[in-house]
Amino acid sequence: MLKILVTDPISEQGLQELYSSGEFEIIEKIGISPADLLQTIGDFDALLVRSQTKVTKEVIDAGKRLRVIGRAGVGVDNIDVRAATKAGILVINAPDGNTITTAEFTFSMMLALARHIPQAHASLHEGKWERTRFTGVELRGKTLGIVGFGRIGTEVAKRAQAFGMQVIAYDPFLTSARAEKMGVQVATLEETIQVADFITVHTPLTKETRHLISDREFSVMKRGVKILNCARGGIIDEAALLRALEEGIVAGAALDVYEEEPAIANPLLSYAQVIATPHLGASTVEAQVNVAVDVAGGLVKILRGESYPHTVNLPALTPETRKKVEPFVQLGEILGSMAAQTIRGGVQQVQIRYEGEPAQQPADAMTRSILKGVLSHFYREEVHLISATLIAEEMGVEVIETKQPRHGTYANLIEVRLSGDQGTVAVAGTVVPGHGMRIVQIDQYSVDIAPSEAMVLTWHRDQPGVIGHVGGILGEAGVNIASMQVGRQEAGGQAIMMLGVDREVDEAHLKKIRDTIGMDRVLYVELPTS
C-alpha cells in the first residue's frame, strides 16, 4: 500500500478525500521537526503540506520513494521545486482554490467603499447618528477599471456586470475576442484608469508591476476616483496614493495588502476615507477547504497514474530523454521571456519553430517552458510548466508549433515569434555543446551572444560613437559590461546592440541612453538564466 505523509494542518474534507479512497496508508505528523522529517520521509510515496513545512533539497534527496509533493494552497515558495524536478518528483498546488473567495472579498470592499459602511459603523458605535455625512454612491452605471484580467479579475468583472457596472479592462494578454465574449472593453492601462470611477488591481507583484499605479497614473485619473488593492502590496505606490488622497484625486481607497506587512503603522490607516483589512482576501472556510480538497484529489490521481492539471514542475521523463531535452527547456524559457519583454503591446499568438535536434525530441516540455517565459513576464506567480498551457488558453493566446530538420547554420535552433495588436517580434537561440546557450537572432538582426540575467538592448542608427557613448553612461552608473554584440543589416542603417551587464540599470541612466542621438529604443531585460 502506498503511503502519504501529512505534515501541516489540512481541512477534514481534504483528509477525507485521501482516507475515503481506501488505497493508501495516511500518516499524520503535524508540526514534525526538520530533523525528524529527514529521518521519516524515505518511507513515503507522497507528501502533503501547506506553508509551514519546508521541503528542502535535503528532504527531497532523502525521499527515495517520493513521487509527488502536494501544496494545499497557491504558492510553492516552501518547496525546492528545482530539486524535485531533477529528482523526477511532481509538485502540485491548487491555484483556483481562492479565486472566488478573493473576487467576492474585492467586491465586498467595493460596496463598503461606495457606501462608507465601515466608517458609518464606527460612527454609530461612538454614539453618533450621522446619516448625511455618509451619503454614498450607487455602483449601477459606474465604470469599473480592472487592471489584470486573469482568473480573479474575470470573476470580479462578472459580479460588476450583475450590478449594472460598465467594465473596462487592461491586461497584456486580453484579446479583443475574449473581451467581447466577456462583455468588457479592452483598453490600455492609461485608457482604463482615465475613465474609471472605481479601479481594482489583480496582477501579481513583479518587477514590471511594482508601483504600476504611481504619481503619473494618479494624475490622469478622474477626480474623486475610488481604488482597491486586494492583490499584492506594492502594485499601488503607497506614497503616491497618500499624495493623491491629500490632493483630492482619490476619494476613497480599500486596501487588503500593503508594501510592508503587518501594516500596523502604515500612514494610510490614518485617513478616514481609507478602508483597511489585514490581508483577508483568501481567508474563508471554503477557500481553505477547496485548496485541501483539490490537492488531496490531485495526490490520489497522480498516485493512481492519472493526470492532474495543476502540476507545478516538469513531468517526469526518462533520464535519457531528460538529458537531451533539459538544455532546450532552459533555452526556451529564456527566449520566451526575452520575446515577451521586447514586444510592444499584448500577445495574441505564439509561434514556435524547432529545427534540428530539438525537432527530434518531445516538444511538450519545451513548449511549456517557452510559454512560461512569455506569460511569466506578467503572471510570474501563477505560471508553472504545466499551468502555462492552461493560462495561455484562458488568455485566448494561440500557440502554433512547427518542426523541421536542420537546414541552416545551427545543429539545433528554437525560434519564438510573438504576434499582437501592436506588431511582431522574433527571437531565436541555439545550444552549442561545450559553450552553452546563445541568442542568435532578434527580428531581422543576426547576433551571437550568451544570455545574461541582466541585459540592455538598444535599437539605433549605425553610426560612430554610439557604443562608446552607451558604455560611458553605464560606467557612470557603475554598471560593468560583461558581454556585447552588435547586429546590423547594412553600414549606416538600423542596428541592434545587446549588452550583458552585471546588475540592474536604473531608469535615470536608461533615459540618458534613450536621449543619445540616433537611438530609437532602449530596454533593460532580466532573463531566467539561473
C-alpha positions as CSV (number, residue, x, y, z in Angstrom):
1,M,0.0,0.0,0.0
2,L,1.3,3.5,-1.0
3,K,2.0,5.8,1.9
4,I,1.1,9.5,2.2
5,L,2.7,11.8,4.9
6,V,0.7,14.8,6.0
7,T,2.9,17.4,8.0
8,D,0.7,20.5,8.2
9,P,-2.9,21.1,9.3
10,I,-5.3,20.2,6.4
11,S,-9.0,20.6,6.4
12,E,-11.0,17.5,7.4
13,Q,-12.6,17.4,3.9
14,G,-9.2,17.3,2.3
15,L,-8.1,14.4,4.5
16,Q,-11.3,12.6,3.9
17,E,-10.5,12.7,0.2
18,L,-7.4,10.6,1.0
19,Y,-9.0,8.3,3.5
20,S,-12.1,7.6,1.5
21,S,-10.2,6.0,-1.4
22,G,-9.0,3.2,0.8
23,E,-5.9,2.8,-1.4
24,F,-3.3,4.5,0.8
25,E,-1.9,4.5,4.2
26,I,-2.2,8.0,5.6
27,I,0.2,9.1,8.4
28,E,-0.3,12.5,10.0
29,K,2.7,14.1,11.7
30,I,1.6,17.7,12.1
31,G,4.4,20.0,13.1
32,I,7.2,17.4,12.5
33,S,10.6,18.8,13.1
34,P,13.0,19.2,10.1
35,A,15.3,16.6,11.6
36,D,12.5,14.1,12.1
37,L,11.2,14.8,8.6
38,L,14.6,13.9,7.1
39,Q,14.5,10.6,9.0
40,T,10.9,9.8,8.1
41,I,10.4,10.9,4.5
42,G,12.2,7.9,3.0
43,D,9.3,5.6,3.8
44,F,6.7,7.7,1.9
45,D,5.4,7.9,-1.7
46,A,3.7,11.3,-1.3
47,L,4.0,14.4,0.9
48,L,1.1,16.8,1.7
49,V,2.0,20.2,3.2
50,R,0.7,23.8,3.5
51,S,3.2,26.6,4.1
52,Q,4.8,25.6,7.4
53,T,6.8,22.6,6.3
54,K,10.0,23.5,4.4
55,V,10.6,20.9,1.7
56,T,14.3,21.4,1.1
57,K,16.7,19.7,-1.3
58,E,17.8,17.6,1.7
59,V,14.3,16.4,2.3
60,I,13.8,15.6,-1.4
61,D,17.1,13.7,-1.6
62,A,16.0,11.7,1.5
63,G,12.6,10.9,-0.1
64,K,13.8,8.0,-2.1
65,R,10.3,6.7,-2.7
66,L,8.6,10.2,-3.3
67,R,6.6,10.5,-6.4
68,V,4.6,13.7,-5.6
69,I,4.6,16.6,-3.2
70,G,1.2,18.4,-2.7
71,R,0.9,22.0,-1.5
72,A,-2.6,22.8,-0.2
73,G,-2.5,26.4,-1.5
74,V,-1.2,28.6,-4.3
75,G,2.4,29.4,-3.6
76,V,5.2,26.9,-3.5
77,D,7.9,29.0,-2.0
78,N,8.5,26.5,0.8
79,I,9.3,23.7,-1.7
80,D,12.5,23.4,-3.7
81,V,10.8,22.8,-7.0
82,R,14.0,22.6,-8.9
83,A,15.4,19.8,-6.7
84,A,12.0,18.0,-7.0
85,T,12.1,18.3,-10.8
86,K,15.6,16.9,-11.0
87,A,14.6,14.0,-8.9
88,G,11.6,13.3,-11.1
89,I,9.1,14.2,-8.4
90,L,5.9,16.1,-9.3
91,V,4.9,19.1,-7.3
92,I,1.2,20.1,-7.4
93,N,-0.8,23.0,-6.0
94,A,-4.3,24.5,-6.1
95,P,-4.2,27.8,-7.9
96,D,-8.0,28.0,-8.3
97,G,-8.9,27.4,-4.7
98,N,-9.1,31.0,-3.6
99,T,-10.3,32.6,-6.9
100,I,-13.9,33.1,-5.9
101,T,-13.1,34.0,-2.3
102,T,-10.8,36.8,-3.4
103,A,-13.2,38.0,-6.0
104,E,-16.1,38.1,-3.5
105,F,-13.8,39.9,-1.0
106,T,-12.9,42.5,-3.6
107,F,-16.5,43.2,-4.4
108,S,-17.3,43.4,-0.7
109,M,-14.7,46.1,-0.3
110,M,-16.0,47.9,-3.3
111,L,-19.5,48.0,-1.8
112,A,-18.1,49.1,1.5
113,L,-16.2,51.8,-0.3
114,A,-19.2,53.1,-2.2
115,R,-21.4,53.3,0.8
116,H,-18.9,54.2,3.6
117,I,-20.1,51.2,5.6
118,P,-17.0,50.8,8.0
119,Q,-16.9,54.5,8.7
120,A,-20.7,54.6,9.4
121,H,-20.4,51.5,11.7
122,A,-17.6,53.1,13.7
123,S,-19.5,56.4,14.0
124,L,-22.6,54.7,15.3
125,H,-20.5,52.8,17.9
126,E,-19.2,56.2,19.0
127,G,-22.8,57.2,19.8
128,K,-23.3,59.4,16.7
129,W,-26.2,59.4,14.2
130,E,-24.7,61.0,11.0
131,R,-26.9,60.0,8.1
132,T,-26.0,62.9,5.8
133,R,-22.2,62.5,6.4
134,F,-22.1,59.0,4.9
135,T,-24.1,59.5,1.7
136,G,-22.7,57.1,-0.8
137,V,-22.9,56.3,-4.5
138,E,-24.6,53.5,-6.5
139,L,-22.4,51.0,-8.4
140,R,-25.1,50.9,-11.2
141,G,-24.0,52.9,-14.2
142,K,-20.4,53.4,-12.9
143,T,-17.3,52.3,-14.8
144,L,-15.1,49.7,-13.2
145,G,-11.5,49.6,-14.4
146,I,-9.8,46.2,-13.9
147,V,-6.1,46.1,-14.1
148,G,-5.2,42.4,-14.6
149,F,-7.8,40.2,-16.2
150,G,-6.8,36.7,-15.0
151,R,-8.9,34.4,-13.0
152,I,-9.8,36.8,-10.2
153,G,-10.2,39.8,-12.4
154,T,-12.6,37.9,-14.6
155,E,-14.7,36.9,-11.6
156,V,-14.8,40.5,-10.4
157,A,-16.0,41.6,-13.8
158,K,-18.9,39.1,-13.7
159,R,-20.1,40.5,-10.4
160,A,-19.7,44.1,-11.5
161,Q,-21.8,43.4,-14.6
162,A,-24.5,41.9,-12.4
163,F,-24.6,45.2,-10.5
164,G,-25.0,47.1,-13.8
165,M,-21.5,48.4,-14.0
166,Q,-19.6,49.1,-17.2
167,V,-16.3,47.2,-17.2
168,I,-13.1,48.3,-18.9
169,A,-10.0,46.1,-18.5
170,Y,-6.3,46.3,-19.1
171,D,-4.2,43.1,-19.5
172,P,-1.3,42.5,-21.9
173,F,-2.9,39.1,-22.9
174,L,-6.5,40.2,-23.1
175,T,-7.5,39.8,-26.7
176,S,-10.4,41.7,-28.3
177,A,-12.2,38.4,-29.0
178,R,-12.1,37.3,-25.3
179,A,-13.1,40.8,-24.1
180,E,-16.1,40.8,-26.4
181,K,-17.1,37.3,-25.2
182,M,-16.8,38.6,-21.6
183,G,-18.8,41.8,-22.4
184,V,-15.9,44.1,-21.3
185,Q,-14.0,46.8,-23.1
186,V,-10.3,46.1,-23.6
187,A,-8.0,49.2,-23.3
188,T,-4.5,50.3,-22.4
189,L,-3.6,51.0,-18.8
190,E,-3.9,54.7,-19.3
191,E,-7.2,54.5,-21.1
192,T,-8.5,52.2,-18.3
193,I,-7.6,54.5,-15.4
194,Q,-8.7,57.7,-17.2
195,V,-12.3,56.7,-17.5
196,A,-12.9,54.5,-14.4
197,D,-15.0,55.6,-11.4
198,F,-13.6,52.6,-9.5
199,I,-10.2,50.9,-10.1
200,T,-9.2,47.5,-8.9
201,V,-5.9,45.7,-9.4
202,H,-5.5,42.0,-9.9
203,T,-1.9,41.3,-11.1
204,P,0.9,39.5,-9.3
205,L,3.7,41.7,-7.9
206,T,6.6,41.6,-10.3
207,K,9.4,44.0,-11.3
208,E,7.1,45.2,-14.1
209,T,4.0,45.7,-11.8
210,R,5.7,47.2,-8.8
211,H,4.3,50.7,-8.5
212,L,2.3,50.2,-11.6
213,I,-0.1,52.8,-10.2
214,S,2.0,55.8,-9.1
215,D,2.0,59.6,-9.4
216,R,1.8,59.7,-13.2
217,E,-1.2,57.3,-13.2
218,F,-3.0,59.2,-10.4
219,S,-2.5,62.4,-12.4
220,V,-4.7,61.2,-15.2
221,M,-7.5,59.6,-13.2
222,K,-10.9,61.1,-12.7
223,R,-11.1,63.4,-9.7
224,G,-13.0,61.5,-7.0
225,V,-11.9,58.0,-8.2
226,K,-12.1,55.1,-5.8
227,I,-9.3,52.5,-5.9
228,L,-8.9,49.0,-4.5
229,N,-6.0,46.6,-3.9
230,C,-6.8,43.1,-2.8
231,A,-4.0,41.5,-4.8
232,R,-0.4,42.3,-3.7
233,G,1.1,45.1,-1.7
234,G,3.4,47.3,-3.9
235,I,1.3,47.3,-7.1
236,I,0.0,50.7,-5.9
237,D,2.7,53.1,-4.8
238,E,1.5,53.9,-1.3
239,A,3.4,57.2,-1.1
240,A,1.8,58.3,-4.4
241,L,-1.6,57.2,-3.0
242,L,-1.1,59.3,0.0
243,R,-0.5,62.4,-2.2
244,A,-3.5,61.6,-4.3
245,L,-5.7,61.4,-1.2
246,E,-4.3,64.7,0.0
247,E,-4.9,66.4,-3.3
248,G,-8.5,65.0,-3.6
249,I,-7.8,63.0,-6.7
250,V,-8.7,59.8,-4.8
251,A,-11.9,60.0,-2.8
252,G,-11.5,56.6,-1.2
253,A,-9.3,53.5,-1.1
254,A,-9.9,50.0,0.0
255,L,-6.7,48.0,0.9
256,D,-6.2,44.5,2.0
257,V,-2.5,44.2,1.1
258,Y,0.5,46.5,1.8
259,E,4.1,47.2,0.8
260,E,5.2,46.1,4.3
261,E,3.2,43.7,6.4
262,P,2.0,43.7,9.1
263,A,0.9,47.3,8.3
264,I,0.1,48.4,11.9
265,A,1.9,51.8,11.5
266,N,1.0,52.4,7.8
267,P,0.2,56.1,7.4
268,L,-2.7,55.3,5.1
269,L,-4.6,53.9,8.1
270,S,-4.9,57.4,9.5
271,Y,-7.2,58.5,6.6
272,A,-10.9,58.3,7.2
273,Q,-11.6,57.6,3.6
274,V,-9.3,54.5,3.6
275,I,-10.8,51.1,4.4
276,A,-8.2,48.7,5.5
277,T,-8.2,45.0,6.4
278,P,-5.3,42.7,7.4
279,H,-4.7,40.6,4.2
280,L,-8.0,38.6,4.4
281,G,-8.6,38.1,0.7
282,A,-8.3,34.3,0.7
283,S,-9.4,33.8,4.3
284,T,-12.6,31.9,4.2
285,V,-13.5,28.4,5.4
286,E,-14.5,27.5,1.8
287,A,-11.1,28.5,0.3
288,Q,-9.2,26.5,2.9
289,V,-11.4,23.5,2.2
290,N,-11.2,24.0,-1.6
291,V,-7.4,24.0,-1.7
292,A,-7.1,21.0,0.5
293,V,-9.7,19.0,-1.4
294,D,-8.1,20.0,-4.8
295,V,-4.6,18.9,-3.8
296,A,-5.7,15.8,-2.0
297,G,-7.6,14.8,-5.0
298,G,-4.5,15.6,-7.1
299,L,-2.4,13.3,-5.0
300,V,-4.8,10.5,-5.4
301,K,-4.9,10.9,-9.2
302,I,-1.2,11.0,-9.6
303,L,-0.6,8.0,-7.4
304,R,-3.1,6.2,-9.5
305,G,-1.2,7.1,-12.6
306,E,-3.7,9.7,-13.8
307,S,-3.1,13.3,-14.8
308,Y,-3.7,16.4,-12.7
309,P,-3.8,19.8,-14.4
310,H,-2.1,21.9,-11.6
311,T,1.4,20.3,-11.7
312,V,4.0,23.0,-10.9
313,N,7.0,21.4,-12.5
314,L,8.2,19.3,-15.4
315,P,6.5,15.9,-15.7
316,A,8.8,13.0,-15.0
317,L,10.9,12.0,-18.1
318,T,13.3,9.1,-18.6
319,P,16.8,10.0,-17.6
320,E,18.0,9.7,-21.2
321,T,15.2,12.0,-22.6
322,R,15.6,14.5,-19.7
323,K,19.4,14.8,-20.5
324,K,18.6,15.6,-24.2
325,V,15.6,17.9,-23.5
326,E,16.7,20.0,-20.5
327,P,19.1,22.4,-22.3
328,F,16.3,23.2,-24.8
329,V,13.8,23.6,-22.0
330,Q,16.0,26.2,-20.3
331,L,16.7,27.9,-23.6
332,G,13.0,28.0,-24.4
333,E,12.1,29.9,-21.2
334,I,14.9,32.4,-21.9
335,L,13.7,33.0,-25.5
336,G,10.1,33.3,-24.4
337,S,11.0,35.8,-21.6
338,M,13.1,37.9,-24.0
339,A,10.4,38.0,-26.6
340,A,7.7,39.0,-24.1
341,Q,9.9,41.8,-22.8
342,T,10.7,43.0,-26.3
343,I,7.2,43.0,-28.0
344,R,5.2,46.2,-27.9
345,G,1.6,45.7,-26.5
346,G,-0.1,42.4,-25.9
347,V,0.4,38.9,-27.2
348,Q,-2.3,37.1,-29.3
349,Q,-0.2,34.4,-30.9
350,V,2.9,32.4,-30.1
351,Q,4.7,30.6,-33.0
352,I,7.4,28.2,-32.1
353,R,9.8,26.7,-34.6
354,Y,12.0,23.7,-33.6
355,E,14.9,23.0,-36.0
356,G,17.4,20.2,-36.0
357,E,18.0,18.3,-32.7
358,P,15.0,19.8,-30.7
359,A,12.7,18.9,-33.6
360,Q,13.6,15.2,-32.8
361,Q,12.6,15.5,-29.1
362,P,9.1,15.5,-27.5
363,A,8.0,19.1,-27.8
364,D,5.7,19.3,-24.8
365,A,8.2,20.3,-22.2
366,M,10.0,22.8,-24.4
367,T,6.7,24.4,-25.5
368,R,5.5,24.7,-21.9
369,S,8.8,26.3,-20.9
370,I,8.5,28.8,-23.7
371,L,5.0,29.7,-22.7
372,K,6.2,30.0,-19.1
373,G,8.8,32.5,-20.2
374,V,6.3,34.5,-22.2
375,L,3.5,34.5,-19.6
376,S,5.7,34.9,-16.6
377,H,6.6,38.4,-17.7
378,F,3.2,39.5,-16.4
379,Y,1.9,36.5,-14.4
380,R,5.1,35.3,-12.7
381,E,3.4,34.0,-9.5
382,E,0.8,31.9,-11.4
383,V,2.8,30.4,-14.2
384,H,4.4,27.0,-14.0
385,L,5.4,24.5,-16.6
386,I,2.0,22.7,-16.6
387,S,-0.2,25.7,-15.9
388,A,1.3,27.7,-18.7
389,T,-0.8,26.0,-21.4
390,L,-4.0,26.4,-19.4
391,I,-3.2,30.1,-18.8
392,A,-2.4,30.7,-22.5
393,E,-5.8,29.1,-23.4
394,E,-7.6,31.2,-20.8
395,M,-6.0,34.3,-22.2
396,G,-7.0,33.4,-25.7
397,V,-3.4,33.1,-26.9
398,E,-3.0,30.9,-30.0
399,V,0.0,28.5,-29.8
400,I,1.5,27.1,-33.1
401,E,4.3,24.6,-33.2
402,T,6.4,23.6,-36.3
403,K,9.3,21.2,-36.6
404,Q,11.8,20.9,-39.4
405,P,15.2,19.1,-39.9
406,R,18.4,21.1,-39.8
407,H,18.8,23.2,-42.8
408,G,20.8,26.3,-41.7
409,T,23.9,27.1,-39.8
410,Y,23.0,25.6,-36.5
411,A,22.6,21.9,-35.5
412,N,19.8,23.0,-33.2
413,L,17.6,26.1,-33.2
414,I,14.5,27.3,-31.4
415,E,12.7,30.4,-32.7
416,V,9.9,32.1,-30.7
417,R,7.7,34.6,-32.7
418,L,5.1,36.6,-30.8
419,S,2.4,38.5,-32.6
420,G,0.0,41.0,-31.1
421,D,-2.1,44.1,-31.8
422,Q,1.0,46.3,-32.0
423,G,3.3,44.2,-34.0
424,T,5.5,41.1,-34.1
425,V,8.9,40.1,-32.5
426,A,11.0,37.0,-33.2
427,V,13.9,35.7,-31.0
428,A,16.0,32.6,-31.8
429,G,18.6,30.7,-29.9
430,T,20.8,27.6,-30.0
431,V,22.7,25.4,-27.6
432,V,26.4,25.0,-28.5
433,P,28.0,21.9,-27.0
434,G,30.7,22.9,-24.6
435,H,29.7,26.6,-24.8
436,G,26.2,26.8,-23.6
437,M,23.2,28.8,-24.9
438,R,23.5,31.5,-27.5
439,I,20.9,34.1,-28.7
440,V,21.4,34.2,-32.5
441,Q,18.5,36.3,-33.8
442,I,16.4,39.3,-32.8
443,D,13.9,40.1,-35.6
444,Q,15.9,40.6,-38.8
445,Y,19.2,41.0,-37.0
446,S,21.7,38.2,-36.7
447,V,23.6,38.2,-33.4
448,D,25.6,35.8,-31.3
449,I,25.6,36.3,-27.5
450,A,25.2,34.3,-24.4
451,P,22.0,35.3,-22.5
452,S,22.7,37.1,-19.2
453,E,20.5,37.6,-16.2
454,A,20.6,41.3,-16.8
455,M,20.8,42.8,-20.3
456,V,20.5,46.1,-22.1
457,L,19.1,46.2,-25.6
458,T,19.3,49.2,-27.9
459,W,17.9,49.8,-31.4
460,H,19.7,52.7,-33.0
461,R,21.2,54.1,-36.2
462,D,24.5,52.6,-37.1
463,Q,27.0,55.4,-36.7
464,P,30.4,56.0,-35.0
465,G,30.4,56.8,-31.3
466,V,27.2,55.1,-30.2
467,I,28.9,52.1,-28.5
468,G,31.4,54.3,-26.6
469,H,28.7,56.7,-25.5
470,V,26.4,54.0,-24.2
471,G,29.4,52.4,-22.4
472,G,30.2,55.7,-20.8
473,I,26.7,56.1,-19.4
474,L,26.8,52.6,-18.0
475,G,30.2,53.3,-16.5
476,E,28.8,56.5,-14.9
477,A,26.1,54.3,-13.4
478,G,28.7,51.9,-12.0
479,V,27.4,49.1,-14.2
480,N,30.0,46.7,-15.7
481,I,29.6,45.3,-19.2
482,A,30.2,41.6,-19.3
483,S,29.5,40.9,-23.0
484,M,28.4,42.8,-26.1
485,Q,27.1,42.0,-29.5
486,V,26.1,44.4,-32.4
487,G,23.9,43.3,-35.3
488,R,23.2,45.3,-38.5
489,Q,22.0,44.6,-42.0
490,E,24.0,47.4,-43.7
491,A,26.5,50.0,-42.8
492,G,24.8,53.3,-41.7
493,G,21.4,51.6,-41.4
494,Q,19.5,50.4,-38.4
495,A,21.3,48.3,-35.9
496,I,20.8,46.5,-32.6
497,M,23.2,46.3,-29.6
498,M,22.9,43.7,-26.9
499,L,24.9,44.2,-23.7
500,G,25.2,41.6,-20.9
501,V,25.6,43.6,-17.7
502,D,26.5,42.7,-14.1
503,R,23.5,44.3,-12.4
504,E,20.3,46.3,-12.9
505,V,20.4,49.6,-14.8
506,D,18.3,52.3,-13.1
507,E,15.7,54.3,-15.1
508,A,17.7,57.6,-14.9
509,H,20.6,56.1,-16.8
510,L,18.4,54.2,-19.3
511,K,16.8,57.6,-20.1
512,K,20.3,59.0,-20.8
513,I,20.9,56.2,-23.2
514,R,17.5,56.9,-24.8
515,D,18.4,60.5,-25.3
516,T,21.5,59.6,-27.3
517,I,21.4,60.8,-30.9
518,G,20.3,58.2,-33.3
519,M,18.8,56.0,-30.5
520,D,15.3,54.6,-31.4
521,R,14.6,52.3,-28.4
522,V,16.3,51.1,-25.2
523,L,15.2,48.2,-23.0
524,Y,16.5,46.7,-19.8
525,V,15.6,43.0,-19.6
526,E,16.0,40.3,-17.0
527,L,16.3,36.7,-18.1
528,P,15.7,33.4,-16.1
529,T,19.3,32.1,-16.7
530,S,19.8,30.5,-13.2
